Amino acid sequence: MWRRSFRWAALPHLSSSSHPQSHQTPRLQNPNPTTSISIHFYNPIIPPIKNPIFAIIPKSFSSNPTPDNACNQDDAETVKDGHLFWRVDTVMDCLRHLGSNSAEAKHRLEQCGVLVSPELVAEVLSRLRNDWSAAFTFFLWAGKQPGYTHSVREYHSMISILGKMRRFDTAWSLVNDMRGATHGGPSLVSSQTLLILIRKYSSIHDVGRAISVFYSFKKFGLEVKIDDFQGLLSALCRYKNVEDAEHLLMCNEGTFPFETKSFNIVLNGWCNTLVYVRDAKRFWREYEKRRVEKDVVSYGCLISCYSKASNLNDVTKLFSQMKELGIAPDGKVYNAVVYALAKSRSIDKAKDLVKLMGEKGIAPNAVTFNSLIRPLCKFRRIQEARMVFDEMLQRRVTPSIRTFHAFFDVLKTEEEVFELLHQMRQTSCKPTLDTHIMLIRKLCRWRLHDSVFRLWDQINESGLSPDRSAYIVLIHGLFLNGKLEEASKYYEEMKGKGFEPEPKTEEMIEAWLAGKVAAGKLECLASESGSYSKEPLEMKSRNVQNKTRFSRNFLKKPETRSITRECGYSFGN
């Protein structure tokens, strides 16, 4: 059914010559022949797609001819990139499947013979961003290699990884290292370094420590500017601590005078992060009370809030008010209005507004077309969504992840999922971890376990790394489908990487493990004596669960460092 409804006359079908039967990965030569290295490449055998859902989308929309010298430069860059990817794959092969065995990982790294460079460190840390133990082991090893010194970029990447995994004591040790405590050089700590930690504390809703880090600017010899204060507000609002951010803004008028940008950050938190219409309206009135001027960003935030809340009347009213005040709408405002119209099934009016954007000199982007495609897919008007997608390509607008996600949402069969996923990999818009999580959840609902495992393996093969959300979705889906042994295996793997399990999932797994232990003891007693008493073993089973809950609460606690904050929310003297 999908293939019939998604066949486009405007776009050519893929020919079988474009997809050879065998996809062999070229074997790269070892630049260091004295070192023996074993690298495993994944060579998937994918049959050619006879009826693609989408035609292949070109990676570049440039129609200009390429000069000869540019071709030579491209060839040189290809060779350079190939050598870099070989070194990255070598390092990843050394760190794979070692868990917390850092000694073995260091030994493998010492024997691999890879030359360390900033590009190599950046790429490896990017791939290991969800495995802090392997990333930190590699980071320490790379820093000791001759001819290489970590720059601010590598320090920031590692601090971000550690903060994401709540290893704050270790992150602070790197900050002290950047300060010059170990190498004796000039301090590398900047406001961006501390803002990374502020964001990570905000992500776990530890507002007190986030504010305390802001207090430490002077401790590191940094001048506190209004941009830094706005960075603190932005970090708090991004992770739903909007009420604290508003209180912080209002308490520090003397130190950081009110600005439109500061108010817009908090308004955006109410409007787009939380989508609380009542609080957004309340804070909107604060602009006039505090005599803060509203700009196009302010109107864009509130219009977006009304649009997400499906309040079309307020959207059109505020849009007209902008024009009366002489505030020219920008692309974000137009996109929000287009989305509101499309959600209310006024597709023709939404398309007319897209045409008006072009007449006003504002080129529609991927967000504009997604504002049409997503509601159309939700209403199951697939043919019209395909027509919008066709227009998107004709205007040379590259589809985004959300474009494909909208179509993934309406797929009905396993074949369609992997067809569209394969075609997506042929474009410049590669599948992300969120794409895989979305499809794993869908395939678990369909009880297609082999396809779930196939998709999970493709996460690592595509250079991504599973995070906590990916593990939770996989474990929960397998457990509910009766795949208890497999769910338990991935549960232990998740804990080995330092991810905190979801309480509901953890209770299910621990209860099943406790029942499994009790059942095993019952079988042993039955085989030995031929009879057994259930009551003592049931008591032991409950004791196992209680002990597990106690240890679980202890292990959940992140690394902490005590910071004293004496002035509350005010930064004044």
FITOR-388288 format. One record per residue: x, y, z of N, C-alpha, C, O in turn. Coordinates in pm, whole numbers, plus 50000, padded with zeros to 5 digits. Each point is the difference from the previous one (the first is absolute). Layout:
// FITOR-388288
XYZXYZXYZXYZ ...
***
This chain:
// FITOR-388288
500834988050000499175012050000500875012650000499735009649928 501334990050155500895011650007500715002449869500165011449956 500264977649981500755001649878499135006049890500475007949919 498254988250079499085005749899499765014850025499995008049906 499834995650221499675013950031501205009149996499855012249993 501394982150012501195008350007500824999849872501155004550000 498284990449894500754999949874499805013549932498875004349976 502225002349994499915013649947500244999949849500914993449949 498255014349981500245001649857501065010649974500674999749897 499465009750196500925011249979501454996050021500895006849949 499374982550125501364996250029500284986349941499134991350005 502055006649938500314987149936500204989150103500405002650114 499314984749844500244988650086501494996549999500745003849909 499664989150192501384995450007500184988349904499144991249990 501955008749943500314988649914500824990050077500655003550099 499324984249856500744989650071501495002149989500764994850083 499695012649817501435002649987500525009150107501195000050031 497915007850029500425009150107500244992750128500625005550092 498904982049918500154992350122500544986249967499214990749982 502095007750009500564986949968499664990050108499705003550114 500364983749847499624989450092500944999250118499554997150111 501695005349871500964999050111500595013650028500385007349909 499694996150219500575012650046501274996750077499944997450121 501195002749813501244996450065500715012650046500215009249921 500144991350203500745011450055501464998749963500604989650027 500015020649911501404998749960500894998150123499825006550103 501134984449883500914997150110501135010149999500715001449900 499475005650210501025010350010501314993850044500034991050084 501065014049861501304994850037500475006350129499695011550031 501054980750043500555004950127501175009149972500994995649942 498945017250098501135009049974501224996150083501115004449969 498724987750133501124995650082500134984849987499394992750078 501395002349825500034985749973500594991850112499834987850003 500885018650089500614992450109499004996150106500304991750085 498525014249913499004997350101498894991549940499475003149894 500204986450175498934991249953498695004550060499855000550122 499205002649791498735005350046498884992149933500034997549880 498994998750199498844992949947498795009050006499565003850109 499914999749775498845008849993498884992749929500214994149894 498625006350164498854993249944499085010249935499565009550065 500154988649807499105008949928498664993249984499894987849988 499085020550013498654994749980499625001649855499995011149947 499714977849987499645000049859498594995049983499804988149974 499215020450038498634995249988499664996549857500415006949907 498844982550075499514996249868498555004749991499104993950058 500695017049871498685006049990499474998049859500655004449905 498234989350080499454998149865499575013249940499625009150074 500434992249795499585012449937498535002750023499184990850002 500505021950016498625003950025499315002249866500385008849923 498624983450053499325000849871499045011949994499915006649897 499404996150212499015010850002500285009050118499404998450106 501525011249879500385008250115498875009150043499185004549919 500794998150212499015009550052500355014149956499135007749962 502174995550044500495012749949501054997249893500694989850006 499415019049899501154999349911501225005050075499875007050100 501324989349850501225004350068500095015249997499875006249895 500354999650220500105014550013501465003849987500824994750075 499545014149836501415003249981500605005850127499355007450074 501934989149949500685004850120500305015049989500105006850102 500054998049780500275014249980499075005249893499764993349899 499725018750121499095005849903500695010349912499345007549929 501984992850074500745009749919499984995849854500324988649966 499315020849946499964997149856501225005549929500104998649878 500845007750193501195005749938501004989049965500194990750078 500475010249805501004989949965501195000750094500365010750048 500254977849976501134999350092501305001549923500234992149908 500635017650124501265001649930500944988250028499834992650096 501195005949816500924988850012500795000550130500204989850065 500275022449972500785000950123499164996550122500534994850099 498165007949894499144996350112499884984850009499934994450109 500054998949775499944985450000501264994250064499934990450076 501235015649891501244995150061499995002150150500464991450076 499025020049968499915002750143499064990050067500264995250110 498635001649821499064990350056500654986350014499784993050099 501035003049801500684987150007500974999750118500094990150072 500635021149948500945000550112499264999350134500454993350093 498415013749913499224999750124499444985950025499924995650115 499714997449775499474986550016501064990750057499714992050089 501535009149859501094991650052500275003250146500204991150082 499815022049950500245004150139498924995050092500284994950109 498455006449847498894995250082500054984950016499694994750107 500694998249785500104985550010501034995650101499784990550074 501355016449930501044996850099499525003050141500274992450092 499015018849925499475003550131498994989650048500054995750115 499055000449795498994990150039500654986550032499504992750086 501605003949846500704987650033500535000750143499874990450077 500735021049958500545001450136498885000050104500154994250108 498725012349860498875000250092499474985950022499734995950113 500114996649777499514986150012500974991450079499574991150074 501735011549912500994992450077499845002650149500024990650080 499835022049957499825003550142498704994250053499964994650111 498975006549811498724994650045500074984950017499364994450090 501404999049825500164985550013500744996550128499744989650060 501185018949982500744997750125499115001850123500214993350101 498815015549890499165003350116498704992250004499255001050097 500474991349799498714993449991499924988050094500954992350014 497885006350052499664988450083500944998150119500244988850043 500305022350011500894998850115499335004450129500514997150109 498365009849882499305004450120500875009150084500525010049950 499664986650177500795008250092501444995050013500725004550089 499714986449824501364994750005500945009949932500404998049886 499945012650186500835010649941501444995549978500665004849908 499854985950174501374995349984500184992949866500975002449929 498094989050037500074993049872499865009849885500664998749897 498465011250120499825010049895501285008049977500385002449885 500295001650223501275007349986501054991449930500765004949917 499274982350119500984991049937499764999049850500945000349921 497804998550040499684999249857500365012949928500534999749888 499195011750176500325012849938501505001849981500445005449900 500354989950198501445001249989500554991749885501015003449940 498314985550030500474991049896499475003249861500474994349901 498565015050089499365002249870500845008149904499824998949878 501115009350172500885007649912499345011449927500485003949893 498445001650160499285010949934500605013450041500265002350118 499955006549785500505013450027498855008950045499005001349929 501155004850187498935008350057500035013949939501065006049985 497764999049979499855013549947498725006050055499134992750047 500725020549947498755006250049498774994749927498954998350062 501174999249806498854994949925499614986050049498824996850010 502194995050019499734986550048499305000450135499024992950020 501485015250073499415000950134498575005049993499124994850068 500645015549848498655005549989499024989649946498884999050049 501544993249851499114990149939499734988550096498874995350010 502155000050061499824988850093499105004250116499114992550039 501125019350017499155004750109498565001849954499074997850078 500745006349797498645001349948499304986549994498824999050031 501904990749930499404986749991499774993950139499104991750018 501725012350078499894994250135499285009250097500164998850121 499045010349827499385009950087498994993850098499625006550097 499954981149878499094993350091500674988750078499324992050064 502005007449931500764990050075501165007250069501115000449949 498615005250168500965008750066501284992750039501085005849994 498814981550047501184992650045501014998149887501195002550018 498334993049866500894998249886500535013449951501185001149965 497975009150034500435013349955501095005750091500985005749953 498844992650178500985005650094501324992249993501075006050009 498844980949975501224992049984500795004649878501215001750007 498095000249881500675004849879500545014150019501105003149955 498145005550111500425013950021501305000650079500915007549965 499194984850142501214999950081501194994349922501125005250009 498624984249915501094994049921500495009849893501205001549981 497865005149950500395009249892500815011750055500945004749935 498715000150185500715011450057501444997150035500785009350018 499584978049992501384996250037500864996749878501184996850015 498235004049865500764996449880500935011449959499635011750009 501584984949946500975010449962499515008149880499424994749906 500835018350101499635008849890498555004349999499555006649906 499714989750196498595003950004499645005650137500444994750103 498775015949898499485006050123498535003349978499625005249895 499564991750204498585002949987499785015149989500625007950071 498494995949839499595014049987498695002250076499454990750059 500085021649939498765003350070498844991849942499114995850074 500905002049797498914992549935499884985950057498904995550031 502244997549983499964986350051499614999750148499264991150043 501245018550034499625000750142498495002050013499354993450082 500105015649839498575002850008499184987749961498974997250062 501474995549836499284987949959499994989850112498964994050028 502185004050038500084990050107499215004450122499334991850063 500725020949972499235005150114498514998449973499234996650091 500355005849786498594998349964499564985550014498904997350049 501954993349909499674985750013499894996150146499064993050039 501895011450043499974996650142498795006250069499374993650085 500325018849880498835006450061498714993249962499084999050081 500844996349795498794993049957499784987350079498864996150026 502234997350013499924987750077500105002450150500164990650077 499735022249966499995004050140501314997050073500004998150122 501095001449806501324998250061500615013850023500995003849938 498395003650155500365013950017501355001850070500735009449970 499614981650123501315001150064501124998449897500995007350003 498854983249907501004997949896500035011949904501075004149955 497775001450015499945011849913500725011850062500735007349932 499064994650198500675011150069501524998050004500755009749999 499694977850007501454997649997500605004449867501125005049997 498134993349894500485004949871500005015249995500885006149939 498135000150125499995014750007501235005050073500625009849958 499744983650151501215003850073501244997749915500975007650007 499004981849912501114997449907500105011449898501105004549969 497785000049979500005011149906500495012950065500585008749934 499194992350194500415012150073501525001150010500525010850028 500184978249949501455000250010500534993750125501185001550033 497944991450041500424994250127501004988749979500814997350089 499154996049795500884988649977501125003149900501144996050021 498535011249871501045002449899500725013250019500995002749932 498545005750160500725012250032499915010849894500685010250013 498524988149884499875009949895498905010050028499435000050110 500255008449792498925009750019498654993150009499814989049947 499265017450118498684994150019499244999449868499995009649923 499384978950053499164998249881498535001450032499154999049912 500545003350216498615000950043499395013049948500565010850019 498314988049915499275011649950498564999450051499604990550067 499645019749900498605000050040499244988349936499064994850060 501355001049819499354988749935500244987050076499144991250002 502035007650061500294988150081499014998750113499434989350022 500355021650050499094999750114498544999049954499174994250070 500515011549814498634998949950499654985549963498844996150008 502174996149953499744985749973499544993250128499034992449999 501665010450112499604994050128498645005350046499214992650057 500535020249917498695005650035498894992649926498964996950057 501275000449815498984992849922499804985950053498874995350008 502214998050030499874986250048499304999550136499204990950024 501085018450064499285000650127498525003349975499124994750066 500645014249839498615003649968499254988049943498804998550022 501914992949903499344988549938499504990050102499064992549973 501565007150146499534991150107499215007950104499744995150110 499885017149854499155008750083500655003450134499305001950100 502034998749902500725004450119500305014949984501125004049970 497845004150052500105014449975501005006450096500725009249961 499334986150163500915005750099501454999249955500725009950008 499704978549946501394998649956500265007449870501105004949977 497884995949937500175007949877500295014650034500875006249939 498404999150157500225013950041501355001450070500695010149984 499694979750094501295000550069501165000249901501015006750025 498864986249864501045000549898500105014149943501095004849971 497765001950013500025013749952500745009250099500675009449958 499194987850170500735007750101501514998149988500775008850038 499654979849909501434996849996500745006949886501204997949983 498115010449937500675007249893501175008350053501094999949943 498675007450164501055008450057501144991750055501165004249996 498534984050055501024991050054501004996249891501194998250028 498355000549848500884996549889500525012349927500564998949891 499245012850167500525012349940499265004649877500575006749915 498154989750075499195003649884499065011450033499405000250107 500475009149803499075011250017498594995549963499794994449892 499285008150196498614996049976499315010649915499925011750039 499584984249845499335009249908498534996249989499574989550046 499675019349891498584997549981499774987749912499014992950017 501925004549888499884988249915500104987250082499334990149971 501535010150132500144988250086498734997750082499564988650019 499865022350029498764998850075498884994749911499194991850043 500765012949834499004995049906500264985449964499064992549973 502225003450028500314985949980499484991450113499534988849976 500555016350147499444992950115498474998849987499454989350022 499895021649942498554999649981499614990249890499044992650014 501725007549877499714991149889500164985450039499184991649961 501855005250117500224986250044498864995450091499524988849987 500065019750104498904996450090498714997749922499284990350025 500425018649881498754998849924500024988249905498964993749976 502205003149971500094989049905499604986850065499454991249933 500835007450195499694987450070498845001750098499964993450104 499105015549861498715001250067500065005950140499064998550078 502045008149955500075007150128499615014749979500705009150042 498164993049891499615013549956499605008650118500315011950003 499004982550093499585007850116501215005350076500005011550043 501034980349973501225004650067500695010849918500525009750055 499494988749813500625010049914499285013450010500655010550004 498024989450000499255012550013500295006750134500195012150007 499844979950100500295005650132501405006050003500235010550060 500714982749875501385004949994500075013249924500725009150041 498544992049850499995012249920499455011750081500585010949998 498324986950072499365011050072500805004450122499915011550042 500874979550016500765003250123501305007449972500645004850094 499774996149782501325005649969499935011949906500905001949918 498035006150095499875011749914501145009950025500475006749908 499964994350218501075009450031501344996049941500765008549955 499534978550045501284995249948499984998549849500945003849931 497974990650018499844997949856498715006849957498934994050014 501145018249936498795007549962499174992349898500524992249920 498185010150086499074993049912500305003349854500205011549962 499844978049958500185001349856498964991449929499494990350055 500225013549823499034992349922500454985649982499184990850008 502115007249968500504986449977499824991350125499624988349989 500655017450128499834992350124498544995950019499724988650036 499375020549939498574996950012499574989849894499184991350027 501385009949853499644990649894500434985850034499324990449963 501805008150107500484986750038498994993350093499644988449981 499905019050119499034994450094498654997749931499364989850023 500225019849893498744998249927500054987849910499024992649990 502125005149945500144988249916499914987250082499504989849952 500985010750173499864988450087498544996550028499614988449992 499605021850041498584997750024499274995749872499104991750004 501315014349882499264997949876500364987149928499124992549959 502175004850027500444988949916500554988050076499894988749953 500715013750164500514988750077498874993150076499884987849996 499305020050073498914994450079498645001049931499114991950026 500735018249886498725002749933498905002050104498934993949991 501345014750106499015003850101499385013349957500615010550020 498214989149922499415011949941499685010450108500245011949980 499234983650133499635009550105501225007550053499965012250015 501134980750013501215006650049500635008649891500595010450030 499304985349845500535008149890499275013349991500635010549981 498034989350032499235012549999500355008850119500125012149987 500054981750129500355007550121501355007049983500145011850032 500844980849918501335006049983499995010249887500785009550002 498364988649898499885009849892499605013750055500465010349952 498694989750148499585012750061501135006450080499985012050025 501024979850016501135005650075500845009449914500665008950054 499324989349815500755009149912499555014450022500825009150014 497844992949989499495013550018500215005050142500325011750021 499504979550076500195004150140501445004550025500235009950070 500724982849873501425003050023500575009349893501195003050000 497945001549908500405009249894501114994249914500985006749968 498844980749994500944993349911499384999549861498854995949984 501905008349917499495000749864499894986049938500884991650018 498025006049910499814987249931500535001249858499855010349934 500764978850020500504999849862499394988249926499084993550050 501435003949830499444989349917500204986350065499194991049980 501905007450098500224987250069498944997950108499524988850019 500125021950050498974999050104498684995349941499384990750051 500215015749839498754996049935500104985949944499044992450004 502125004249944500184986649946499844989250105499424989449973 501095013150149499874990250108498534997650036499564988650011 499685022450007498614998550041499144994149888499114991950027 501155012049849499274994249888500284985049990499094992149973 502155004150048500364985849997499284992450111499584988649980 500295017550137499294993650111498534997849965499474989150020 499885021349926498604998749959499864989549889499024992549997 501965007149914499944990449890500084985650053499234991449957 501695006050136500134986650056498794996150082499664988250010 499685021850049498804997450079498734999849914498894998950053 501285002049815498874999649905499005011350025498794998049991 501735013650042499165011650025500135009549881500735009950006 498564987049887500155007349875499525014550011500605008849939 498364993750137499485013750012501045009450059500215011049949 500454984650157501045008550061501195001649908500665010450001 499644979349920501125001049905499735010949898500855008749979 497994991049958499685010049898499875014050061500375009849936 499104991050185499865013050066501365006250027500225011949975 500714980050077501335005250032500785003049873500805009449996 498974982849900500675002249872499565013349940500815007549945 497894995550064499495012849951500525011550084500295010849948 499824987150182500505010550090501445003749965500385011750008 500424978549954501375002949958500025009449881500775009749998 498404987549904499975008549881499565014150034500545009649946 498474991850143499525013350040501085008050070500075012249985 500794980950091501085006850072501235002349914500985005950045 498974989449832501145002049910501154990550024501125002849958 498634986050109501044989950024499914989749889499024992749990 502015006649927499994990949885500224985750048501004997350067 498104993449901500194986050041501234993949932500295003049884 500434988750189501134992949942499594985849963498824996550011 502134995549947499694986549956499404991450109499124991949973 501355009650153499484991850110498535003250028499214991050031 500445021749957498615003750021499114994149891498944994550028 501505006849848499234994349889499854984850016498934994549977 502144998950064499944985450017498994996150107499274990249984 500695017550125499054997150107498555001849953499124992150035 500655018249886498645002549949499614989249899498864995350000 502085000949915499744989149904499634987250073499074993049961 501655004050145499724987850077498625000650066499284990150003 500365021750050498695001550064498884998149898499004993450029 501165012349852498994998449896499894985449955498904994849980 502254998850003499984986049955499384990850105499274990749966 501025011950161499424991750107498495001350006499304990750037 500205021249925498555002250002499344995849868498855003449973 501914989249944499524994849871499775010949895499324997649900 501235014250123499915010749899501254999249912500825009149999 499294980149927501224997449923500185010349889501125004649976 497804999049956500115009649890500495013550049500835006449936 498644998150179500465012850056501474999250041500755009649983 499654979050070501414998250038500915000849877501075006050005 498504987849885500805000549878500055014149943501035004449949 497845002950061500005014049954500995008450081500655009049946 499464988050183500935007550085501454996849962500875008750007 499384978949954501354996449954500355008049874501145004649985 497894997249924500245008249881500265014550037500845006749940 498414998150161500205013850047501405002050057500595010749985 499944979050080501365000850053500995002949888500875008550012 498974984249877500905002249887499875014049943501005006149960 497764999150035499815013649949500625010450092500425010749954 499654986350176500625009250095501514998650007500675007050076 499884983949843501444998249999500524990450105501214999650025 497914992650038500404990250102499884986149938498904995349974 502224998450003500014986949934499514989350096500514999050112 498514992949849499564988950085501144990250023500764997049908 499364997950213501054990450033499374986550035498804997949980 502024993150074499504986550033498915000750107499054992149996 501075017250098498995001350106498665004149939498954995350044 501075013249856498775004349933499264988249939498804998350021 501944993649903499364988649935499614989250101498994993249982 501815005350124499624990550106498705004250068499234991650044 500545021549965498765005050061498774996049919498894999650053 501324997349819498914994849917499984984749999498944993950008 502235000149983500084985449985499524992850125499274990249991 501145014550125499654993050125498504999350023499484989150027 499775022149964498544998950015499344991549892499064992650029 501445008349847499424991949893500194985150027499084992049978 502095004350071500234985950034499124995950118499484988850004 500355020250092499154996950115498564997749958499304991750057 500245015949842498644998449950499884988849896498934998049943 502184994750034500054989149903499725004749857499474992549917 500895019950055499885005249864501384998749934500685009949971 499704977650006501374996749961500355005649862501115004949979 497954994449927500285004749865500325014950000500925004449930 498355003450148500285014450007501335002550068500735009249961 499604982750140501305001550066501144997449902501035006750003 498774983349909501014997149898500145011549901501105002949953 497805003450015500055011449908500785011650062500765006749931 499044995650199500765010550069501484996450001500865008649981 499434978550042501394995549999500625002049861501165003749988 498054993649908500475002049863500355014749977501045003149941 498105005750104500265014449986501255004150079500775008649958 499414984950157501175002850084501294997149923500945007850006 499094981049923501184996449922500175009249880501135003849966 497764999949969500085008849884500575013650038500665006449918 499084997950205500555012850046501404998550057500575009550054 500004978349933501364997250047500155002250150501025005250047 497974990950027500055000450147500294985850049499254990749969 501805007650107500394986750049499064995650111499805007550096 499634980549895499134995150108500794998450130501204997649998 498105003950113500614998550132499574986850062499224992549942 501305004850176499644987850072498504999550025499384989449986 500035021850050498575000350030499164997149876498884994950010 501645008549873499284996849877499824984949988498894995149976 502204997750040499934985449989499224993950116499274990249981 500875015550137499284994650116498495000949979499264991250043 500295019449890498565001249974499514988649912498904994850022 501905001349880499614988949914500184986650069499204990849980 501855007850101500184987750077498794997250089499634988550023 499775022250025498894998750095498794993149938499204994050072 500645006949796498814994449937500284986949926499124994749932 502095000050081500314987349936499234988750067499705000650119 500004989049802499154989250049500684986450001499524990950068 501595007449860500634986949992501505001250024500585010849988 500024977950046501444999350023500785003249874501025006950006 498504988249879500695002549874500075014949969501035005049955 497885002150071499985014449975500995007350089500655009549956 499464986250168500925006450094501434999249950500705010149994 499744977949969501394998349958500255005649861501135003749969 497854997049946500165006549870500285014850018500945005449941 498235001250140500185014350021501305002850075500665009949974 499704981450120501245001850075501214998749908500965007650012 498974982949896501104998349904500135012249909501115004849975 497765000249977500055011949913500465012350076500665008749944 498994992050184500445011350081501525000250013500615010650003 500004977650004501464999250012500705004449872501195003150003 498104997249886500595004449874500005015349987500585005349905 498815001650187499895014649992501005006450094500744993150071 499275020149929500865007350094499405000550139500675004250095 498094991549919499324999950131500024985750054499094992249974 501965004450101500174986350050499104997550120499655009350073 499974978149949499204996750119500775003250127501204997350009 498135008350087500595003250129499604989450102499284990549970 501225011250153499634990850106498505000750028499364989950030 500075022249960498555001450021499214992449894498934994650029 501605004849849499354992249895499954985250038498964993649987 502175001050058500054986050039499104997150120499334989650005 500655019650093499144998050117498524999649959499234991750048 500405017449863498625000649952499614986949931498914994850022 501994999949894499694987949925500054987650089499244990649978 501655009150121500054988850093498684999250078499464989250020 500045022250022498725000350071498874994849910499134992650045 500905011649828498964995649906500094985049974498974993150001 502245001749977500164985749972499704991450122499544988749986 500725016550133499634992750122498484998950012499494989650042 499795020849920498544999350002499494989549902498974993750022 501775004649867499614990149900500524986050034499714990449929 501065008350180500554987350046500934993649896500034987849984 500735020749945500984995349901501385000550064500785009249976 499534980750104501195000450083501294999149919500985006750032 499024985249863501214999049918500335013549936501175003749991 497835003449966500225013249941500475010050105500785009049970 498734989450153500455008750109501494998250024500745009850012 499724977749995501424997450023500845004649880501115005050017 498344993349864500715004749880500175015150004501075005249968 497895001950072500065014550008500955004450111500715010049985 499304982650126500905003450111501474998549957500835008450034 499484981049891501374998149953500425011149905501175003749995 497875001749930500335010649905500385013150069500625008749939 499004992850188500375012250072501515001150010500575010449965 500094979050082501465000150010500674999949864501045006349981 498374986549924500614999149868499985013449926500835002349913 498245006450122499915013249935500805010650074499895011849968 500924984250131500845009650072499325007050114500565009350058 498224986449977499295005950113500254991750125500594989249993 498965015850119500174993050127498695000650076499465011050019 499994977650027498725000250071500095007950130500984998750073 498025009549955499965007450126498964993750093499474989349971 500275017450139499094994550100498604997949942499374989750026 500155019849895498654998949944499894988049908498984993050000 502065004549921499984988649908499924986850077499234991149963 501565007850143499974987750080498634998150066499474988950002 499975021850052498724998850069498904995549904499204991250033 500765014749847498994996249901500174985449960499014992749990 502235003049987500254986249959499634990250111499304990149975 501165012550147499754990850112498514999050029499474989150020 499875022349984498575000050031499214992549892499094992450031 501275010049841499304993349891500214984950003499064992449978 502185003250047500284985650006499304993550119499464989049987 500545017850127499394994250120498494998249981499454989650036 499905020549909498554999249980499624989549894498874995249998 502095001449914499744989949898500454986150044499994990749919 500395007950207500374986950052501424995849975500364988650031 500475020149912501414996949977500805003750126500765009750001 499054982350105500545003650131501514998450007500685008550056 499854980849888501444997950004500745011049924501015005250047 498484998349834500635010649922499905013450070500955007850000 497884995050061499845012650073500975000850115500585010550026 499624978350045500924999750112501435002549954500775006950067 499604987349818501365001949948500275014849970501055005350039 498035001349894500205014249967499895008750126500615010750006 498624984850092499925007250127501365000250070500425010450050 500264978249953501324999350062501015008149919500885006550057 498994993349810500895007849915499815014950025500975007650002 497794996750016499725014150027500615004350133500625010650008 499224981250096500575003450130501535000049994500655008050068 499934982949851501454999749987500565012749939501155003550025 498045003449894500445012649939499725012050088500325011449964 499094986250153499765011050093498705007349981499815010650060 499274984149857498715006549981499084996550116499994988750048 499235021149996499034997950107498724994049942499395006149912 500204982050135498794994049945498755007950038499975006850103 499014992149814498715005950034499384992050114500024987749996 499425018950107499494992650116499014989049964500074989050054 499005013849855498994990049964500654987849935499684988650033 501235014049873500684989049933500874992350097500084987749994 500585019450095500884993550097499214990850093500454989050032 498405015650011499174991650088499584987249930500014989250060 499615011949811499594988149926501144990049988499824988150025 501355016849937501144991049979500444993750131500254988050007 499835020350100500464994850129498994989950056500404990050060 498315012549922498994990550048500114986849924499864989350059 500385011649810500144987749923501254992350040499984987850011 501145019750012501234993350041499844993350136500474988950022 498845018150071499774994150132499144987549990500254990050068 498725010649846499174988149981500764988649936499764988350030 501175015349882500814989749935500924993150101500184987849995 500405020250096500864994250104499204990850090500444989050033 498365015650007499164991950087499584987149931499984989350062 499675011649809499594988049927501154990149988499784987950007 501445017249976501144991249992500264992650129500344988249999 499485018750114500194993550130498924989650025500274989550059 498515013449897498934990450017500294987249922499764988950048 500765012749832500314988349919501114991750062499964987749994 501045019150066501104992750064499484991850118500364988350016 498815017850068499464992850114499104988549956500024989350060 499205013149836499104989649953500784988149946499614988550021 501505014349911500794989049946500754992450109500274988149985 500075018750126500744993450108499104991950092500324988650032 498555017250012499174993450101498654995549947499304992350065 500345012549818498714996349945498865008250054498894998949948 501315008950151498975008850056500675012550051501204999850028 498065011049983500595012550046498915008650061498814997849980 501645012150096499095009550063500135013349927501115005149985 497795000649970500045012449921500265012350086500625009649954 498924990150170500015012350081501415005550024500195012049981 500814980050059501325005850023500595006049874500625010650004 499174982649881500575005249877499325012849955500645008949943 498064992250083499315012449966500535011550085500135011349954 500164985550174500585010350086501375004449947500325011950000 500484978349954501315003349946499865008449873500785009149976 498214987549944499785007849878499695014550032500485009149933 498694993050171499695013850039501255007050055500205011949977 500634980650095501235006050052500925004349886500645010550007 499424981249888500825003649884499515013049938500805008749963 497854992650025499455012249940500295012150089500355010749949 499504987850183500265011350090501465004249994500315011949999 500584978149997501435003249992500325007149869500825009249996 498544986449898500245006249870499545014549999500685008749945 498154993950116499525013950004500955008850079500245011549962 500314983350149500925007950083501265003649922500435011549997 500174978249937501215002649923499715008949880500855008049959 497944990749984499655008149884499975014850037500525008349926 498864995150188499925013950041501395005750028500245011849976 500674979850073501345004750027500775002549870500685010149985 499194980449920500755001249876499485011049910500725004749912 498044999650108499425010549916500635013650027499975008949914 500614992850206500495013250038501195003949912500964992449989 498995019549949501125004349916501165004750085499865002450120 501304998949814501125006050069499665014450033499425007149918 500934997250202499665013650043501215006650061500914993450049 499085019749948501005007550075499265011150073499115006449944 501264995750178499285009750083500405014149962501185003349996 497825005049975500225014149966499065008250086498804997350006 501735012750060499205008350089499525012449927500815007149939 497914995550066499415011849937499275008050108499074994850062 501345017749961499515007750114498985010749963499285004950087 500644998849786499195011649964498674996549934499355008949945 500244978750059498734996349941500025001849850500944995949933 498025010350014499895001949856500635013149953500115002349880 500295006150211500535013149962501504999449982500714994050081 499785012449810501435000449974500625013350043501185002449976 498035006150086500535012850044500874998850123499974989750068 500805020549961500884999950117499195001950128500575000150109 
***
